[in-house]
């Protein structure tokens, strides 16, 4: 499923970058729909280190 960029930026708008919590508001769906969300963490060292994890969230009507 492809979502418009404006919807993606609304769903995944960054919150407090110092928080250990992340959240999003799922859109209304007519059938169970999986969303693949890529989570990125970056430290403030030199050089910066990154880590990525994928979460698959299934939104139901």
Buried (B, 14 or more C-beta within 10 A) or exposed (E): EEEEEEEBEEBBEEEEEEEEEEEBEEEEEEEEBEBEBEEEEEEEEEEEEEEEEEEEEEEEE
